[in-house]
Amino acid sequence: MQAEKPSQPGSPAASPVPATFETHPSRYRHWKLSVNGPIARLEMAVREDEPLVPGYQLKLNSYDLGVDIELADAVQRIRFGHPEVSVVVVTSGRERVFCSGANIHMLGQSTHGFKVNFCKYTNETRLGIEDATDGKSRTFLAALNGPCAGGGYELAMACAEIILIDDGSSAVSLPEVPLLGVLPGTGGLTRLIDKRKVRRDRADVFSTLAEGIRGKRSVEWGLVDQVVPRSRFAEKVDERARTLAQQLTPGTAADTVELEPLSPTVTSEGLRYRFVELKVDRPHRVANLIIQAPDAPAPTTIEGVREQAKSGNLWALRAFRELDDALLRLRFHEPTVGLVLLRTRGKSELVTQSDEALGKLAEHYLVREVQRHQARVLRRLDQTSRTFFAIVDPESCFAGSLLETLLAADRSYVLEDAGVSLRVSVMNRGGLPMNDGASRLTARFCGRPGLADAVLAEEGPIDASTADKLGLCTVLADEIDFEDTLRLAIEERLSLSPDALTGLEQNLRFTGREGMEQRIFGRLSAWQNWIFTRSNATGARGALTSYGKPERPVFDWNRT
């Protein structure tokens, strides 16, 4: 499997796609992570001349995908490698600038698909910050030591609190509409009103002011929590961080886990990890995503969990890290793959034993972090714009946390055979919630709790016929019809418009109430996706295309 090759620098078709989404603090070029007891500092000091691919400069602490990959890694390393940290101060290592957001020239030379996937990835990174802000063991504090615009302000809003320097010129802003003709790409508008609770009329004014808002007005409107004069800024940030640290109870050094490299074997046909394999059939636009069950029982004590996690052998952590990496490579490296066949292999009882063992230890810091990571990876699957069919056969182990992948899939095809079964565990009772906080069983049955309860009441293996009666099968077919039924379903799906399918899946996967995270991705998949293709943004004289040039953009004034 090869990364998408960028065209010549400056070309409209160039897309900065990395070969890998893994990194390590020793290889950071744009972020600095330092830890002092319960307080960590994440300093953004982007190197202008080190973009992911040539063709643009990362001026004013602007970021590209490479910068955000480092941020995602840093957040994960804090959670697993520094459990003693209770407060993370996110700030800039540059004088008089916090962050000017996503690099506009990078976006201008990127493909449409990359733009959307980039926005999705940066959003998921910020949601990772919000996941880590649990109000008990950890929080994030944004210290804006200079102007903060666009994606920079969206990063700040992902933190629980925002302190802005008051120096007469530093402001917060979301200038995408007036300057670029697009929307804030990482949930800015949604966080503004859903999370920051900014009044909608004020949010309207703020989001059309390219220069933004500063000083006391930014506090009055709820855009930031404090403004502090430059002379006292560092002191106030330190003071607030210490106060917050005293209110929280972090993990201990015993929970420290150094996340080892995944190091998959990469070939032209796909990639293979220890527990996950991705096989790609590019001519037919189909991939097989295969997840292996644990190969041994999980530890039942916290000491055993810590030992396995430190050695890289804790299945619940390792397998889901691999699944996460495979999903990212699928999104960015395989844009023509439209259908993913989800398969599982191994013993169902080892999956449910792992779930139950960790469930009994869920009050411990490390176990909580492992389960939160599993939940975040499954939500990444929920938001991946590919069709997923779960294929259940005698070798399958769709049980517990792996049953969640079937529940996340768009359809499930189940072979009617004595050797085929499904199985539930404690993790299907809401331990791995969707982006609205509900379980996938609840979402599957559209809020009819009686149907979900009937599934959860099953103990042990659920045979194929019973699974069908319980509503867990889309199609149940016997050995004579199964392969033909599946083949025809695959051919039919691949004949449909990929754009229509993206909209179809995004609408159908999420039922009931909408939470902030769900609204962010729904709007990204619909409005931002649409706006990125319109001439007013990306046409020859569109606002995004014309940014930084002397001529003004030319708009089609028809409202659609």
C-alpha positions as CSV (number, residue, x, y, z in Angstrom):
1,M,0.0,0.0,0.0
2,Q,1.5,3.3,-1.1
3,A,0.7,6.9,0.1
4,E,-1.0,9.0,-2.5
5,K,1.8,10.7,-4.5
6,P,1.5,14.5,-4.7
7,S,1.9,16.2,-8.0
8,Q,4.3,19.0,-8.6
9,P,4.4,21.7,-5.9
10,G,1.7,24.3,-6.4
11,S,-0.4,22.1,-8.6
12,P,-4.2,22.1,-7.8
13,A,-4.0,18.3,-7.6
14,A,-1.2,18.1,-5.0
15,S,-2.3,16.5,-1.7
16,P,0.1,16.2,1.2
17,V,-0.6,12.6,2.3
18,P,1.9,10.9,4.7
19,A,3.0,7.4,4.3
20,T,2.3,6.8,8.0
21,F,0.2,8.4,10.7
22,E,2.6,7.3,13.5
23,T,5.2,9.5,15.1
24,H,7.1,9.9,18.4
25,P,8.1,13.0,20.5
26,S,11.7,12.4,19.4
27,R,10.6,13.1,15.9
28,Y,8.3,16.1,16.5
29,R,9.2,19.1,14.3
30,H,6.4,21.5,15.3
31,W,5.3,20.7,18.8
32,K,7.2,20.5,22.1
33,L,5.8,18.4,25.0
34,S,7.2,19.1,28.5
35,V,6.0,17.7,31.8
36,N,6.5,19.1,35.2
37,G,4.7,17.1,37.8
38,P,0.9,17.3,37.3
39,I,1.2,20.0,34.6
40,A,2.2,19.5,31.0
41,R,2.9,22.1,28.3
42,L,2.1,21.5,24.7
43,E,3.9,24.3,22.8
44,M,3.2,24.9,19.1
45,A,6.2,26.2,17.3
46,V,5.6,25.3,13.6
47,R,8.7,25.3,11.4
48,E,7.8,27.4,8.4
49,D,10.1,25.6,6.0
50,E,9.1,22.0,7.0
51,P,5.7,21.3,5.5
52,L,4.6,17.8,4.9
53,V,5.3,18.2,1.1
54,P,7.0,21.1,-0.7
55,G,4.9,23.9,-2.2
56,Y,3.9,26.1,0.8
57,Q,5.3,27.6,3.9
58,L,3.7,27.2,7.4
59,K,3.8,30.8,8.3
60,L,2.3,32.3,11.5
61,N,2.0,28.9,13.2
62,S,-0.3,27.6,10.6
63,Y,-0.7,23.9,10.3
64,D,-0.9,21.1,7.8
65,L,-1.7,17.4,8.3
66,G,1.9,16.7,9.6
67,V,1.5,19.3,12.4
68,D,-1.8,17.7,13.4
69,I,-0.4,14.2,13.4
70,E,2.1,15.3,15.9
71,L,-0.7,16.9,18.0
72,A,-2.8,13.7,17.9
73,D,0.3,11.7,19.0
74,A,1.1,14.1,21.8
75,V,-2.4,13.9,23.3
76,Q,-2.2,10.0,23.2
77,R,1.2,10.1,24.8
78,I,-0.1,12.3,27.6
79,R,-3.0,10.0,28.3
80,F,-0.9,6.8,28.3
81,G,2.7,7.9,28.9
82,H,2.0,10.6,31.5
83,P,-0.9,9.5,33.7
84,E,0.4,11.8,36.4
85,V,-0.6,14.9,34.3
86,S,-3.9,16.5,35.3
87,V,-3.6,19.8,33.4
88,V,-2.3,20.3,29.9
89,V,-1.5,23.9,28.9
90,V,-1.8,24.3,25.1
91,T,0.1,27.4,24.0
92,S,2.5,28.8,21.4
93,G,6.2,28.7,21.3
94,R,6.3,31.7,19.0
95,E,6.2,35.3,20.1
96,R,3.0,37.3,19.5
97,V,1.1,34.6,17.7
98,F,-0.9,31.6,18.9
99,C,-2.0,29.9,15.7
100,S,-3.4,31.2,12.4
101,G,-5.2,28.0,11.6
102,A,-4.9,25.5,8.7
103,N,-2.4,26.6,6.1
104,I,-4.5,28.2,3.3
105,H,-1.9,27.5,0.5
106,M,-1.8,23.8,1.5
107,L,-5.6,23.7,1.2
108,G,-5.5,25.6,-2.1
109,Q,-3.2,23.0,-3.8
110,S,-5.0,20.0,-2.3
111,T,-7.6,17.7,-3.9
112,H,-11.2,17.9,-2.7
113,G,-11.0,14.6,-1.0
114,F,-7.9,15.5,0.9
115,K,-9.6,18.8,2.1
116,V,-12.5,16.9,3.6
117,N,-10.4,14.1,5.1
118,F,-8.0,16.7,6.5
119,C,-11.0,18.5,8.2
120,K,-12.3,15.2,9.5
121,Y,-8.9,14.2,11.0
122,T,-8.3,17.5,12.7
123,N,-11.8,17.3,14.1
124,E,-11.1,13.9,15.5
125,T,-7.9,15.1,17.0
126,R,-9.7,17.9,18.8
127,L,-12.4,15.5,20.0
128,G,-9.5,13.4,21.4
129,I,-8.7,16.4,23.5
130,E,-12.3,16.6,24.7
131,D,-12.3,12.9,25.4
132,A,-9.3,13.4,27.6
133,T,-11.0,16.2,29.5
134,D,-13.1,14.2,31.8
135,G,-13.4,16.6,34.7
136,K,-11.9,14.1,37.1
137,S,-8.3,13.2,36.1
138,R,-7.4,15.8,33.4
139,T,-8.3,19.0,31.7
140,F,-6.9,21.2,29.0
141,L,-6.2,25.0,29.3
142,A,-5.6,27.1,26.2
143,A,-3.1,30.0,26.8
144,L,-3.4,32.3,23.8
145,N,-0.3,34.4,23.8
146,G,-1.1,36.1,20.5
147,P,-3.7,36.3,17.7
148,C,-5.7,33.1,17.3
149,A,-7.6,32.6,14.0
150,G,-9.6,29.9,12.3
151,G,-8.4,26.4,13.1
152,G,-6.2,27.9,15.9
153,Y,-9.4,29.2,17.7
154,E,-11.0,25.8,17.0
155,L,-8.1,24.2,18.8
156,A,-8.5,26.6,21.7
157,M,-12.3,25.8,21.8
158,A,-11.4,22.1,22.2
159,C,-9.8,23.0,25.5
160,A,-12.0,23.3,28.6
161,E,-10.8,26.9,29.3
162,I,-9.3,29.7,27.2
163,I,-7.1,32.6,28.5
164,L,-6.3,35.3,25.9
165,I,-3.5,37.8,26.2
166,D,-4.7,41.4,26.4
167,D,-2.1,43.4,24.5
168,G,-4.4,45.7,22.3
169,S,-4.0,43.6,19.2
170,S,-4.5,39.9,19.9
171,A,-7.9,38.6,19.0
172,V,-9.8,35.4,18.4
173,S,-11.5,35.0,15.1
174,L,-13.2,32.6,12.7
175,P,-12.4,34.4,9.4
176,E,-13.3,31.5,7.0
177,V,-16.5,33.0,5.7
178,P,-15.3,36.6,4.9
179,L,-11.8,35.6,3.7
180,L,-12.1,32.2,2.1
181,G,-15.7,31.6,1.2
182,V,-15.8,28.4,3.2
183,L,-16.9,27.4,6.8
184,P,-14.7,26.7,9.8
185,G,-13.7,23.2,8.9
186,T,-13.2,21.6,12.4
187,G,-16.5,22.3,14.1
188,G,-15.9,25.9,14.9
189,L,-19.5,27.1,14.4
190,T,-20.9,24.2,16.3
191,R,-18.6,24.5,19.3
192,L,-19.2,28.2,19.3
193,I,-22.9,27.8,20.1
194,D,-23.1,24.3,21.5
195,K,-20.0,24.3,23.7
196,R,-19.2,27.9,24.4
197,K,-22.9,28.9,24.4
198,V,-22.3,32.1,22.5
199,R,-25.6,33.8,21.5
200,R,-26.5,33.0,17.9
201,D,-26.7,36.7,16.9
202,R,-23.3,37.4,18.4
203,A,-22.0,34.2,16.8
204,D,-23.2,35.5,13.4
205,V,-21.4,38.8,13.9
206,F,-18.2,37.2,15.2
207,S,-18.1,34.6,12.3
208,T,-18.3,37.4,9.6
209,L,-15.6,39.7,11.2
210,A,-12.3,38.8,9.6
211,E,-10.4,40.8,12.3
212,G,-12.2,39.0,15.1
213,I,-12.8,40.2,18.7
214,R,-10.4,41.0,21.4
215,G,-10.2,42.3,25.0
216,K,-13.1,42.5,27.4
217,R,-15.6,42.1,24.6
218,S,-14.3,38.6,23.9
219,V,-15.0,37.6,27.6
220,E,-18.5,39.3,27.6
221,W,-19.5,37.4,24.5
222,G,-18.2,34.1,25.9
223,L,-15.5,33.6,23.3
224,V,-12.8,33.2,26.0
225,D,-12.8,32.8,29.7
226,Q,-10.2,35.4,30.7
227,V,-8.1,38.2,29.2
228,V,-4.9,39.0,31.0
229,P,-2.3,41.8,30.3
230,R,0.9,40.8,28.8
231,S,2.9,41.7,31.9
232,R,1.0,39.1,34.0
233,F,0.0,36.6,31.3
234,A,2.6,33.9,32.1
235,E,2.0,34.3,35.9
236,K,-1.8,34.0,35.5
237,V,-1.6,30.9,33.3
238,D,0.6,29.2,35.7
239,E,-1.6,30.2,38.6
240,R,-4.7,28.9,36.9
241,A,-3.0,25.6,35.9
242,R,-1.9,25.0,39.5
243,T,-5.5,25.7,40.8
244,L,-7.0,23.3,38.3
245,A,-4.4,20.6,39.2
246,Q,-5.4,20.8,42.8
247,Q,-9.0,20.0,41.9
248,L,-8.2,16.8,39.8
249,T,-7.0,13.3,40.6
250,P,-4.8,12.0,37.8
251,G,-3.4,8.5,37.4
252,T,-0.1,7.3,38.9
253,A,3.3,6.4,37.6
254,A,2.3,2.7,37.8
255,D,-0.1,3.3,34.9
256,T,2.6,4.6,32.5
257,V,2.5,3.0,29.1
258,E,5.0,3.8,26.4
259,L,3.1,3.3,23.1
260,E,5.2,1.1,20.9
261,P,5.4,1.5,17.1
262,L,2.7,-0.5,15.3
263,S,5.1,-1.3,12.4
264,P,2.7,-3.0,10.0
265,T,4.0,-5.0,7.0
266,V,3.1,-2.9,4.0
267,T,2.7,-4.4,0.5
268,S,1.0,-3.2,-2.7
269,E,-2.0,-5.3,-1.7
270,G,-2.5,-3.8,1.7
271,L,-1.0,-4.1,5.2
272,R,-0.8,-6.5,8.1
273,Y,-0.5,-5.8,11.8
274,R,-0.5,-8.3,14.6
275,F,-4.3,-8.4,15.0
276,V,-5.6,-6.4,12.0
277,E,-5.2,-6.9,8.3
278,L,-6.4,-4.7,5.4
279,K,-6.5,-6.3,2.0
280,V,-7.2,-4.0,-0.9
281,D,-8.7,-5.0,-4.3
282,R,-8.3,-1.8,-6.2
283,P,-9.6,-2.9,-9.6
284,H,-12.9,-3.9,-7.9
285,R,-12.8,-1.0,-5.4
286,V,-13.3,-3.4,-2.4
287,A,-11.2,-3.9,0.8
288,N,-11.3,-6.6,3.4
289,L,-10.7,-5.4,6.9
290,I,-10.0,-8.4,9.2
291,I,-9.7,-8.2,13.0
292,Q,-8.3,-11.1,15.0
293,A,-9.6,-12.0,18.5
294,P,-7.1,-12.2,21.4
295,D,-4.8,-15.2,21.3
296,A,-4.9,-15.7,25.0
297,P,-7.1,-14.8,28.0
298,A,-6.9,-11.2,29.3
299,P,-5.4,-10.5,32.7
300,T,-8.0,-10.2,35.5
301,T,-5.9,-8.0,37.8
302,I,-4.8,-4.3,37.4
303,E,-1.2,-5.5,37.8
304,G,-1.7,-7.9,34.9
305,V,-3.3,-5.3,32.7
306,R,-0.4,-2.9,33.4
307,E,2.2,-5.5,32.6
308,Q,0.5,-6.5,29.3
309,A,0.0,-2.9,28.3
310,K,3.6,-2.0,29.0
311,S,4.8,-4.9,26.9
312,G,2.5,-4.1,24.0
313,N,0.5,-7.3,24.5
314,L,-2.8,-6.0,25.8
315,W,-5.2,-6.9,23.0
316,A,-7.9,-4.3,23.8
317,L,-5.3,-1.5,23.4
318,R,-3.0,-3.0,20.6
319,A,-5.8,-4.3,18.3
320,F,-7.8,-1.0,18.4
321,R,-4.6,1.1,17.8
322,E,-4.1,-1.1,14.8
323,L,-7.7,-0.7,13.6
324,D,-7.4,3.1,14.1
325,D,-4.2,3.3,11.9
326,A,-5.8,1.0,9.2
327,L,-8.9,3.3,9.0
328,L,-6.7,6.4,8.5
329,R,-4.7,4.7,5.8
330,L,-7.9,3.6,4.2
331,R,-9.3,7.1,4.2
332,F,-6.2,8.9,2.8
333,H,-4.4,6.2,0.8
334,E,-7.3,4.4,-0.9
335,P,-9.8,7.1,-2.1
336,T,-11.3,4.8,-4.8
337,V,-12.2,2.0,-2.4
338,G,-15.9,2.3,-1.9
339,L,-16.8,-0.9,0.0
340,V,-15.2,-2.5,3.0
341,L,-16.0,-6.1,4.1
342,L,-15.6,-6.3,7.8
343,R,-14.5,-9.8,9.0
344,T,-13.4,-11.1,12.4
345,R,-11.4,-14.2,13.2
346,G,-10.8,-16.2,16.4
347,K,-12.5,-17.3,19.5
348,S,-15.5,-15.2,20.6
349,E,-15.1,-16.3,24.2
350,L,-11.7,-14.7,24.4
351,V,-13.1,-11.4,23.2
352,T,-15.9,-11.4,25.8
353,Q,-13.5,-12.5,28.5
354,S,-11.3,-9.5,27.7
355,D,-14.3,-7.2,27.8
356,E,-15.6,-8.6,31.1
357,A,-12.1,-8.6,32.7
358,L,-11.5,-5.0,31.8
359,G,-15.1,-4.1,32.7
360,K,-14.5,-5.2,36.3
361,L,-11.4,-3.0,36.5
362,A,-13.0,0.0,34.9
363,E,-12.4,2.3,37.9
364,H,-8.7,2.2,37.3
365,Y,-7.1,5.0,35.3
366,L,-5.3,2.8,32.7
367,V,-8.4,0.7,32.0
368,R,-10.6,3.8,31.6
369,E,-8.1,5.2,29.0
370,V,-8.0,1.9,27.1
371,Q,-11.8,1.8,26.9
372,R,-12.0,5.4,25.9
373,H,-9.6,4.7,23.2
374,Q,-11.6,1.8,21.9
375,A,-14.7,4.0,21.9
376,R,-12.9,6.8,19.9
377,V,-11.6,4.3,17.3
378,L,-15.1,2.9,16.8
379,R,-16.4,6.5,16.3
380,R,-13.7,6.9,13.7
381,L,-15.2,3.9,11.9
382,D,-18.7,5.4,12.3
383,Q,-17.5,8.6,10.5
384,T,-15.5,6.9,7.7
385,S,-17.2,7.6,4.3
386,R,-17.0,4.0,3.0
387,T,-19.8,1.4,2.9
388,F,-19.2,-1.3,5.5
389,F,-20.7,-4.8,5.2
390,A,-20.1,-7.1,8.2
391,I,-19.6,-10.7,7.0
392,V,-20.5,-13.4,9.6
393,D,-19.3,-17.0,8.9
394,P,-18.1,-19.9,11.0
395,E,-14.7,-18.4,11.5
396,S,-16.1,-15.1,12.8
397,C,-16.0,-13.8,16.3
398,F,-18.3,-10.8,16.3
399,A,-18.6,-10.7,20.1
400,G,-18.6,-7.9,22.6
401,S,-16.3,-5.0,21.5
402,L,-16.0,-6.7,18.1
403,L,-19.8,-7.0,17.8
404,E,-19.7,-3.2,17.9
405,T,-18.1,-3.2,14.4
406,L,-21.0,-5.2,13.1
407,L,-23.4,-2.8,14.8
408,A,-21.4,0.1,13.2
409,A,-21.6,-1.5,9.7
410,D,-24.2,-0.5,7.2
411,R,-25.4,-4.1,6.7
412,S,-24.6,-7.5,8.1
413,Y,-24.6,-10.7,6.0
414,V,-24.9,-13.8,8.1
415,L,-24.4,-17.4,7.0
416,E,-27.1,-19.7,8.4
417,D,-24.9,-22.4,9.8
418,A,-24.6,-24.4,13.0
419,G,-21.1,-23.0,13.5
420,V,-22.1,-19.3,13.2
421,S,-22.9,-17.2,16.3
422,L,-22.8,-13.7,17.7
423,R,-22.2,-12.8,21.4
424,V,-22.8,-9.8,23.7
425,S,-20.7,-8.6,26.6
426,V,-20.6,-5.8,29.1
427,M,-19.2,-3.5,26.5
428,N,-22.4,-3.6,24.5
429,R,-24.3,-1.9,27.4
430,G,-23.0,1.5,26.5
431,G,-19.3,1.1,27.4
432,L,-18.4,2.1,23.8
433,P,-20.8,4.9,23.0
434,M,-21.5,6.6,19.7
435,N,-20.9,10.3,19.2
436,D,-24.3,11.2,20.8
437,G,-23.5,9.1,23.9
438,A,-26.0,6.3,23.0
439,S,-25.0,2.7,22.5
440,R,-25.0,1.2,19.0
441,L,-27.7,-1.3,20.0
442,T,-29.9,1.6,21.0
443,A,-29.2,3.4,17.7
444,R,-29.8,0.2,15.7
445,F,-33.3,-0.2,17.2
446,C,-34.1,3.5,16.9
447,G,-34.7,4.1,20.6
448,R,-36.9,1.1,21.2
449,P,-35.2,-0.1,24.4
450,G,-37.1,-3.4,24.5
451,L,-35.4,-4.7,21.4
452,A,-32.0,-3.8,22.7
453,D,-32.7,-5.3,26.1
454,A,-33.7,-8.6,24.4
455,V,-30.3,-8.8,22.7
456,L,-28.5,-7.9,26.0
457,A,-30.5,-10.6,27.9
458,E,-28.8,-13.3,25.7
459,E,-26.1,-15.3,27.6
460,G,-23.5,-17.1,25.7
461,P,-23.4,-17.7,21.9
462,I,-26.4,-16.4,19.9
463,D,-27.0,-18.8,16.9
464,A,-27.6,-17.3,13.5
465,S,-31.4,-18.0,13.5
466,T,-31.8,-16.4,16.9
467,A,-29.6,-13.4,15.9
468,D,-31.9,-12.9,12.9
469,K,-35.0,-12.9,15.1
470,L,-33.3,-10.4,17.4
471,G,-32.7,-8.0,14.6
472,L,-28.9,-8.4,14.3
473,C,-28.9,-9.7,10.7
474,T,-29.6,-7.7,7.6
475,V,-29.6,-10.8,5.5
476,L,-29.5,-14.4,6.7
477,A,-28.8,-16.9,3.9
478,D,-28.0,-20.6,3.8
479,E,-24.9,-22.1,2.4
480,I,-26.4,-22.5,-1.1
481,D,-27.4,-18.8,-1.4
482,F,-24.9,-17.0,0.8
483,E,-22.0,-16.4,-1.7
484,D,-24.3,-15.4,-4.5
485,T,-26.4,-13.1,-2.3
486,L,-23.2,-11.4,-1.1
487,R,-21.8,-11.1,-4.6
488,L,-24.9,-9.5,-5.9
489,A,-25.1,-7.1,-3.0
490,I,-21.4,-6.1,-3.5
491,E,-22.0,-5.5,-7.3
492,E,-25.1,-3.5,-6.6
493,R,-23.5,-1.3,-4.0
494,L,-20.4,-0.5,-6.2
495,S,-22.7,0.6,-9.1
496,L,-24.2,3.4,-7.0
497,S,-23.0,7.0,-6.9
498,P,-20.3,7.4,-4.2
499,D,-21.5,10.9,-3.4
500,A,-25.0,9.8,-2.9
501,L,-23.8,6.9,-0.7
502,T,-21.8,9.2,1.5
503,G,-24.9,11.3,2.1
504,L,-27.1,8.2,2.6
505,E,-24.7,6.6,5.1
506,Q,-24.2,9.8,7.1
507,N,-27.9,10.2,7.5
508,L,-28.8,6.6,8.3
509,R,-25.9,5.7,10.7
510,F,-27.0,8.2,13.4
511,T,-30.5,8.1,14.8
512,G,-32.4,9.9,17.6
513,R,-31.0,12.9,19.3
514,E,-28.0,14.8,17.9
515,G,-25.1,15.7,20.1
516,M,-22.4,18.3,19.4
517,E,-20.0,15.8,17.9
518,Q,-22.7,14.4,15.6
519,R,-23.7,17.8,14.4
520,I,-20.1,18.7,13.6
521,F,-19.6,15.7,11.4
522,G,-23.0,15.9,9.8
523,R,-22.4,19.5,8.8
524,L,-18.9,18.7,7.7
525,S,-20.1,15.8,5.5
526,A,-22.9,17.9,3.9
527,W,-22.3,21.7,4.0
528,Q,-18.5,21.8,4.0
529,N,-18.2,19.0,1.5
530,W,-20.6,20.9,-0.8
531,I,-19.0,24.3,-0.3
532,F,-15.5,22.9,-1.1
533,T,-16.8,22.0,-4.6
534,R,-18.5,25.3,-5.4
535,S,-16.9,28.0,-7.7
536,N,-17.4,30.6,-5.0
537,A,-14.7,28.8,-2.9
538,T,-12.6,26.8,-5.2
539,G,-13.3,28.0,-8.7
540,A,-10.7,29.8,-10.8
541,R,-11.7,33.1,-9.1
542,G,-13.1,31.7,-5.9
543,A,-12.2,33.0,-2.5
544,L,-10.0,30.1,-1.4
545,T,-8.2,30.0,-4.8
546,S,-7.7,33.8,-4.8
547,Y,-6.4,34.0,-1.2
548,G,-3.1,35.9,-1.1
549,K,-3.4,37.2,-4.6
550,P,-4.0,40.9,-5.6
551,E,-7.3,40.3,-7.4
552,R,-10.6,40.0,-5.5
553,P,-12.7,36.8,-5.7
554,V,-15.6,36.7,-8.1
555,F,-18.8,35.2,-6.7
556,D,-21.8,33.7,-8.4
557,W,-24.5,35.7,-6.5
558,N,-27.3,33.2,-6.8
559,R,-28.3,31.8,-3.4
560,T,-28.8,28.0,-3.7
